[in-house]
């Protein structure tokens, strides 16, 4: 009887504490947006359009929960400019057939291959006459001959990548929200009720610093250009995923209205590294730029009114003291540079998780 009386008071008290804690978690979530910043007189980056898209999406053409048409409608309502379907296959021809302009959204498709070393995403290739090789290096060569490129998928989770020769592949996934949610499931489970009202606040707490992936990316960059991607790897929870991690693709002219030309524009920009990655659910990164100007000066623009910290990395090591707003190195030392930006506001995103991750720029020897 005494135990029952204790629980009669303990359970309501525990529920009240939990509800208050959930309320504080919800109250701590704010997506930061900057007022338009004046840039008169500052050097202009060489880009005419910035597109927002989600990369690495699975539909019912493989192991996703929703049809490609449902995913397209959802992505269009989320304000995306493009999505990239990556259903499993060698290749997945049904997924490739879903490409086109739909609901005002540019729908692109590749395939996630099961290879001898792990999972490999292939993009921008012409459909092959026969299945791709299961050997990772041979598959990469076949895809290259068909005009495509390859990205090592979730290298340290699920089907882990067996490291060997990496120069055959064009890049890797730095951050994968699906893998992080699985790895950090206690954080998600503790906030499960918030998925109904503020799902992105829950998913932000699942993101942790991808230390191994960043370290491997820097190793790949020692051998030459290598692309880094933020991946949603969405199988379900598509709505919050489309607002969580995005690719911001930078074009030198507006996106074409004709599908084949628009497809070529986006895939060419991705292949060339003319994009940056961002955790859009934490703050709007629109306007970020990192470029080499015509005189060879290294420049960075971050026109954000909220607190943030910019770290410039050269050859895997800090190249300058952290700064805000803008950076210019007219006489940058030769090397491979990239930029990381961290939020310094109250946010569910961890302080050590890169809010923005640029792709790399190479400053040649002088």
C-alpha positions as CSV (number, residue, x, y, z in Angstrom):
1,X,0.0,0.0,0.0
2,X,2.8,2.4,0.9
3,X,4.5,1.7,-2.5
4,X,1.2,2.4,-4.3
5,X,0.9,5.7,-2.4
6,X,4.5,6.6,-3.3
7,X,3.9,5.9,-7.0
8,X,0.7,7.9,-6.9
9,X,2.8,11.0,-6.2
10,X,6.0,10.0,-8.0
11,X,4.5,9.3,-11.4
12,X,2.6,12.6,-11.8
13,X,5.7,14.5,-10.5
14,X,8.0,12.7,-13.0
15,X,5.5,13.3,-15.8
16,X,5.4,17.0,-14.9
17,X,9.2,17.2,-14.9
18,X,9.4,15.5,-18.2
19,X,6.7,17.7,-19.7
20,X,8.6,20.8,-18.4
21,X,11.8,19.5,-19.9
22,X,10.2,18.8,-23.3
23,X,8.8,22.4,-23.2
24,X,12.3,23.8,-22.6
25,X,13.6,21.7,-25.5
26,X,10.9,23.1,-27.7
27,X,11.5,26.6,-26.5
28,X,15.2,26.3,-27.2
29,X,14.5,25.7,-30.9
30,X,14.6,28.8,-33.2
31,X,15.6,28.8,-36.8
32,X,17.7,31.9,-37.4
33,X,17.2,34.0,-40.5
34,X,19.3,37.1,-41.4
35,X,17.9,40.3,-42.7
36,X,19.3,41.1,-46.2
37,X,22.9,42.4,-45.8
38,X,24.3,45.2,-47.9
39,X,27.2,44.1,-50.0
40,X,27.9,47.3,-52.0
41,X,31.6,47.8,-52.8
42,X,32.6,44.3,-51.9
43,X,33.9,41.8,-54.5
44,X,31.1,39.8,-56.0
45,X,31.3,36.0,-56.0
46,X,31.0,34.3,-59.5
47,X,27.5,32.9,-59.2
48,X,24.2,34.0,-60.6
49,X,21.9,31.5,-58.8
50,X,21.8,29.5,-55.6
51,X,19.6,26.4,-55.6
52,X,18.5,24.4,-52.5
53,X,18.2,20.7,-52.8
54,X,18.2,17.4,-50.9
55,X,20.6,14.6,-51.8
56,X,20.3,10.8,-51.2
57,X,16.6,9.9,-51.1
58,X,15.0,6.5,-51.2
59,X,11.5,5.8,-52.5
60,X,9.4,2.7,-52.9
61,X,11.6,1.9,-55.9
62,X,13.9,0.4,-53.3
63,X,13.6,0.6,-49.5
64,X,11.8,3.9,-49.0
65,X,8.4,4.2,-47.4
66,X,6.7,6.5,-49.9
67,X,6.3,6.7,-53.7
68,X,8.5,8.9,-55.8
69,X,5.4,11.1,-56.7
70,X,4.6,11.6,-53.0
71,X,8.2,12.5,-52.3
72,X,8.2,15.0,-55.1
73,X,5.1,16.7,-53.8
74,X,6.5,16.9,-50.3
75,X,9.8,18.3,-51.5
76,X,8.1,20.9,-53.6
77,X,6.0,22.1,-50.6
78,X,9.2,22.2,-48.6
79,X,10.5,24.9,-51.0
80,X,13.3,22.8,-52.5
81,X,14.6,23.5,-56.0
82,X,15.8,20.0,-56.7
83,X,16.0,16.5,-55.2
84,X,18.3,13.6,-56.0
85,X,16.7,10.1,-55.7
86,X,19.3,7.4,-55.0
87,X,17.4,4.1,-54.8
88,X,19.3,0.9,-54.5
89,X,20.1,-0.9,-57.7
90,X,22.9,-1.4,-60.3
91,X,21.3,0.9,-61.5
92,X,17.7,1.3,-60.3
93,X,16.1,2.0,-63.7
94,X,12.6,2.7,-62.2
95,X,14.1,5.5,-60.1
96,X,16.0,6.9,-63.1
97,X,12.7,7.0,-65.1
98,X,11.3,9.3,-62.4
99,X,13.6,12.2,-63.5
100,X,12.1,15.4,-64.9
101,X,10.4,18.6,-64.0
102,X,7.5,17.8,-61.6
103,X,5.4,20.2,-59.5
104,X,8.0,22.9,-60.3
105,X,10.8,20.7,-58.8
106,X,13.8,19.4,-60.7
107,X,13.8,15.7,-60.0
108,X,17.2,14.0,-60.5
109,X,18.2,10.4,-59.9
110,X,21.2,8.3,-59.5
111,X,21.6,4.9,-57.8
112,X,23.1,3.5,-54.6
113,X,25.2,0.5,-55.6
114,X,26.3,-2.4,-53.3
115,X,29.9,-2.8,-54.1
116,X,32.9,-4.8,-52.9
117,X,33.9,-2.1,-50.5
118,X,30.5,-0.8,-49.4
119,X,27.7,1.4,-50.7
120,X,28.5,3.8,-53.5
121,X,26.3,6.5,-54.9
122,X,26.5,7.0,-58.7
123,X,25.2,10.2,-60.3
124,X,24.9,11.8,-63.7
125,X,25.6,8.7,-65.7
126,X,24.0,7.6,-68.9
127,X,22.0,4.3,-68.4
128,X,24.3,1.3,-68.9
129,X,23.6,-1.6,-71.2
130,X,24.2,-4.1,-68.4
131,X,24.5,-3.9,-64.6
132,X,27.5,-2.2,-63.1
133,X,30.4,-4.3,-61.7
134,X,30.2,-5.2,-58.0
135,X,33.9,-4.3,-57.7
136,X,34.0,-0.7,-56.4
137,X,36.9,0.5,-58.5
138,X,35.6,-1.1,-61.7
139,X,32.1,0.3,-61.1
140,X,33.6,3.7,-60.7
141,X,35.4,3.4,-64.0
142,X,32.3,2.2,-65.8
143,X,30.3,5.1,-64.4
144,X,33.0,7.6,-65.4
145,X,32.9,6.3,-68.9
146,X,29.2,6.9,-69.0
147,X,29.7,10.5,-67.9
148,X,29.0,10.0,-64.2
149,X,30.8,10.3,-60.9
150,X,30.7,8.4,-57.6
151,X,30.4,9.2,-53.9
152,X,31.2,6.9,-51.0
153,X,28.0,6.6,-49.0
154,X,27.8,6.6,-45.1
155,X,31.4,5.3,-44.8
156,X,31.4,4.7,-41.1
157,X,27.9,3.4,-40.4
158,X,25.4,0.8,-41.6
159,X,27.3,-0.8,-44.5
160,X,30.8,0.5,-43.6
161,X,33.2,1.3,-46.3
162,X,36.3,-0.9,-46.5
163,X,39.1,1.6,-47.1
164,X,41.6,1.0,-49.8
165,X,42.3,3.1,-52.9
166,X,40.0,6.2,-52.7
167,X,41.2,8.0,-55.8
168,X,38.8,6.0,-58.0
169,X,35.9,7.9,-56.3
170,X,35.0,11.5,-56.5
171,X,33.9,12.2,-53.0
172,X,32.2,11.0,-49.8
173,X,29.3,11.7,-47.5
174,X,30.5,13.8,-44.6
175,X,27.3,13.8,-42.6
176,X,24.3,11.4,-43.0
177,X,21.2,12.3,-40.9
178,X,19.7,8.8,-41.1
179,X,22.9,7.2,-39.7
180,X,23.3,9.8,-37.0
181,X,19.6,9.3,-35.9
182,X,20.2,5.6,-35.7
183,X,23.5,6.0,-33.8
184,X,22.2,8.6,-31.4
185,X,18.7,7.0,-31.0
186,X,18.6,7.7,-27.2
187,X,18.6,11.4,-27.9
188,X,15.8,10.9,-30.4
189,X,13.8,8.6,-28.1
190,X,14.0,11.0,-25.2
191,X,12.4,13.7,-27.3
192,X,10.0,11.4,-29.2
193,X,6.8,13.5,-28.4
194,X,8.4,16.5,-30.0
195,X,8.5,14.7,-33.4
196,X,4.7,15.6,-33.6
197,X,5.2,19.3,-33.2
198,X,8.9,20.2,-33.8
199,X,10.5,17.3,-35.6
200,X,13.5,19.2,-36.8
201,X,14.4,20.2,-33.3
202,X,14.6,16.5,-32.5
203,X,16.7,15.7,-35.5
204,X,19.1,18.5,-34.8
205,X,19.9,16.9,-31.5
206,X,20.8,13.7,-33.3
207,X,23.5,15.4,-35.3
208,X,27.0,15.1,-33.9
209,X,30.4,16.1,-35.3
210,X,31.4,13.7,-38.1
211,X,35.0,13.5,-37.0
212,X,36.0,10.3,-38.8
213,X,34.4,11.5,-42.1
214,X,36.1,14.9,-42.0
215,X,39.4,13.3,-41.3
216,X,39.0,10.9,-44.2
217,X,37.9,13.7,-46.5
218,X,41.1,15.6,-45.7
219,X,43.1,12.5,-46.5
220,X,41.3,12.2,-49.8
221,X,42.0,15.9,-50.5
222,X,45.7,15.2,-50.1
223,X,45.6,13.3,-53.4
224,X,43.5,15.8,-55.3
225,X,40.0,17.2,-55.6
226,X,37.4,15.3,-53.6
227,X,33.7,16.3,-53.0
228,X,32.0,16.4,-49.6
229,X,28.3,15.9,-49.2
230,X,25.7,16.3,-46.5
231,X,23.2,13.5,-47.0
232,X,19.7,13.0,-45.8
233,X,19.6,9.3,-46.7
234,X,15.9,9.6,-46.3
235,X,13.8,6.4,-46.1
236,X,10.9,8.0,-44.1
237,X,10.3,11.2,-42.1
238,X,10.8,13.0,-45.5
239,X,9.2,16.3,-44.4
240,X,11.7,17.1,-41.6
241,X,14.6,15.6,-43.5
242,X,14.0,17.9,-46.5
243,X,14.5,20.9,-44.1
244,X,17.3,19.4,-42.1
245,X,20.4,19.0,-44.4
246,X,20.6,20.7,-47.8
247,X,23.0,21.2,-50.7
248,X,23.3,24.7,-51.9
249,X,24.3,24.6,-55.6
250,X,25.8,27.7,-57.2
251,X,25.2,28.2,-60.9
252,X,26.9,30.8,-63.2
253,X,23.6,31.4,-64.9
254,X,19.9,30.8,-64.0
255,X,18.6,27.3,-64.1
256,X,17.4,26.3,-67.5
257,X,13.7,25.5,-68.2
258,X,14.5,22.5,-70.4
259,X,15.1,19.4,-68.3
260,X,18.2,17.9,-70.0
261,X,20.0,21.3,-69.8
262,X,18.9,21.9,-66.2
263,X,20.0,18.4,-65.2
264,X,23.4,19.0,-66.8
265,X,23.8,22.3,-65.0
266,X,23.2,20.9,-61.5
267,X,25.3,17.7,-62.0
268,X,28.1,19.8,-63.5
269,X,28.1,22.1,-60.5
270,X,28.1,19.2,-58.1
271,X,30.9,17.4,-60.0
272,X,33.0,20.7,-59.9
273,X,32.4,21.3,-56.2
274,X,30.4,24.5,-56.8
275,X,28.1,23.9,-53.8
276,X,28.2,24.1,-50.1
277,X,26.4,21.9,-47.4
278,X,24.3,23.3,-44.6
279,X,22.2,22.3,-41.7
280,X,19.3,24.5,-42.9
281,X,17.0,23.5,-39.9
282,X,19.3,25.4,-37.6
283,X,19.7,28.6,-39.6
284,X,19.2,30.0,-43.1
285,X,22.7,29.9,-44.9
286,X,21.6,31.8,-48.0
287,X,24.3,34.1,-49.3
288,X,27.3,32.2,-48.0
289,X,30.1,32.2,-50.6
290,X,33.7,30.9,-50.7
291,X,35.6,31.5,-53.8
292,X,38.9,32.4,-55.6
293,X,38.6,35.7,-57.4
294,X,40.2,36.6,-60.8
295,X,43.4,37.7,-59.1
296,X,43.8,34.4,-57.2
297,X,42.7,35.9,-53.8
298,X,40.8,33.6,-51.5
299,X,37.6,35.2,-50.3
300,X,34.7,34.2,-48.1
301,X,31.4,36.0,-47.4
302,X,29.0,35.1,-44.5
303,X,26.3,37.9,-44.4
304,X,24.6,36.7,-41.3
305,X,23.3,38.9,-38.5
306,X,23.2,36.1,-35.9
307,X,26.3,34.9,-34.0
308,X,28.6,32.5,-35.9
309,X,32.2,31.5,-36.2
310,X,34.1,30.9,-39.4
311,X,37.1,28.5,-39.5
312,X,39.4,28.3,-42.5
313,X,41.1,25.0,-43.0
314,X,44.2,24.5,-45.2
315,X,45.4,20.9,-45.8
316,X,43.4,19.6,-42.9
317,X,44.7,22.2,-40.3
318,X,43.5,25.6,-39.2
319,X,44.8,28.3,-41.5
320,X,43.7,31.4,-39.7
321,X,42.1,32.6,-36.5
322,X,38.3,32.2,-36.4
323,X,36.5,35.2,-37.8
324,X,33.0,36.5,-38.6
325,X,31.3,38.0,-41.7
326,X,34.1,38.0,-44.3
327,X,37.6,36.9,-45.0
328,X,40.1,37.7,-47.7
329,X,43.5,36.3,-48.2
330,X,45.1,38.0,-51.2
331,X,48.3,36.1,-50.7
332,X,47.1,32.8,-49.5
333,X,49.7,30.0,-49.2
334,X,49.4,27.2,-51.7
335,X,47.2,24.4,-50.5
336,X,43.7,23.0,-50.4
337,X,41.3,25.2,-48.5
338,X,37.8,24.7,-47.1
339,X,35.6,26.6,-44.7
340,X,33.5,25.5,-41.8
341,X,30.9,27.8,-40.1
342,X,29.5,27.2,-36.6
343,X,26.5,28.7,-34.9
344,X,27.1,30.6,-31.7
345,X,23.5,31.2,-30.8
346,X,21.2,29.2,-28.6
347,X,20.3,26.2,-30.8
348,X,19.8,22.4,-30.5
349,X,22.7,22.0,-33.0
350,X,25.9,21.1,-31.2
351,X,28.5,23.7,-31.0
352,X,31.1,21.4,-32.6
353,X,28.8,20.4,-35.5
354,X,29.6,22.4,-38.7
355,X,26.4,24.4,-39.6
356,X,28.0,25.2,-43.0
357,X,30.6,23.1,-44.8
358,X,32.1,24.4,-48.0
359,X,33.7,22.3,-50.7
360,X,37.4,22.8,-51.3
361,X,39.4,25.3,-53.2
362,X,42.9,24.8,-54.4
363,X,45.4,27.7,-54.3
364,X,48.2,26.7,-56.7
365,X,51.9,27.3,-56.1
366,X,53.0,30.8,-57.0
